[in-house]
Amino acid sequence: MGRWRAMTGSAFKHRLGHAPWTLIVSLTVMAAFLILGVRMPDQLAAGAEQVLEFTTSHFGWLYLFATTGFLIFCIGVGFSVYGSIRLGADGEAPEFPYLTWLGMIFSAGMGVGLVFWGVAEPMSHFVESPLGRAEPRSAEAAGLAMQYSFFHWGFHQWANFGVVGLAIAYARFRQDRPGLISETFRASLGDRVDGPAGYGINTLAVLSTVFGVATTLGLGIIQINSGLDRVAGISFGLDNQLAILAGIAVIFLLASLTPLESGIRWVSDANMLLAALVLVFVFFAGPTDFITAVLTNAIGDYFSNLIGMSLVMEPYTGDDWVERWTIFYWAWGLSWAPFVGSFIARISRGRTVREFVLGVIGVPVLLSMVWFATFGGSALYFELFENAGLGDAVLGEMSSGLFAMLDLLPAPAVLGPAVLALIVLFVITSANSATFVLGMFTSRGKLNPGRPIRLIWGVVTVLVTGTLLVSGGLGALQTVSIIAAFPFMLLMIFMAASLLRAFRDEQRQKELHEALLQERIQRLLEEHDAERQDAEAPEADNDPI
């Protein structure tokens, strides 16, 4: 019996690898956070604000440099000689069809955020011009609003996901290693990733993921509450938001028990179809010509000012606009990076590095631009030319702008519930995907983690979301995302360097193999020529001449 226990214990330890320490430490930290949030929500909010002020005051510049660097890195490796490396065996076919793959990336990436901010961000910039560079509520403010909306949802944001996704996909499918964040550092740290260093890396990834996903779920819950207020007269408030969170939790926890192919994929396909229908309807039912003009103008402004916006700070005026908007967005994306990157890696087997980069930071950015031009452009049109009062609505409640704008379009009684259903589907997709990724992180990188571990992380994520809503709503969600992102941002810098080193090592091995092969071919040719000459030599000796 003792021998059997020893053997099973050894097998259990071997099977889980990093999982016990990562799981135990992560759950302990989350339990402490939840206890503090329930018993002392005001103190938690005050402490988080102090940490936020310190982080943004002293390290705000690092968020800007790091995120810009990640974009340069993705473009560089994607269009370099490394772009032909396949995330899998040479010649391996992709696991998912191209359109399904893009749909899963988009919906798991920023679906909830696009719906929440599609009207709210342009209108916020319209009534409070970025960095005070235009008169509020003017035509110039409208142009600047769309320019910065494109910037915040453009290449930088998706590059965060691309770095993590590419590193994990390469380690998992090219090097046949577990799908853990720590494995992406093996080229630099070697076997040290199997010890405390690896446990610490994976634990930071888990904590960042939980807070990043909780931020997004919180935004989705607030938006759903606004929609129900408009559609069904359910009042906007914390009690109803917690009730909505409980209902959503039941749905996505049940969905999380299904396999990836039949669960997340089905929901992803459904919400992408509904999103496409809503987008097309608003585009043609709204001010179509104005939307196309806004899209064209904003793309030009975005590319013309990309470098300046990427590294702008306001040291001379003390304006905190960059901290409240750009740094929040970059931090939110960074805190989401382990989750979205891991999920994208999970569905990208068989893609080349170049195909991965184009798919992750190319197509989703274009779709984001079309979304903002359609919804944000429509809102600006109604505000500029019909005095619709959408700016005041957003100032009163950030999440109400979308449904206030939908009331100005044809068939609002149908459109409102459709958008509400879309938000619910996006929330379920994000939460469902998160349970898979957190399960992977805490079960030795298994591609299909067990149901119990997925349920555990689903419940934890819901509890954290509820705690943040109680502790301060939207402000608390923004604050915790910035704080949680900082340590993982530092890890991502070293992750990119480690991935580049792995690419170089593979390329050198390839070049060495090709050189050895060429040398062998040359030697065989020389031997063949020598044998032919030897065969011809006797004939020459017997020549009568």
Order of alpha helices (4+ residues) and beta strands (2+ residues): alpha-alpha-alpha-alpha-alpha-alpha-alpha-alpha-alpha-alpha-alpha-alpha-alpha-alpha-alpha-alpha-alpha-alpha-alpha-alpha
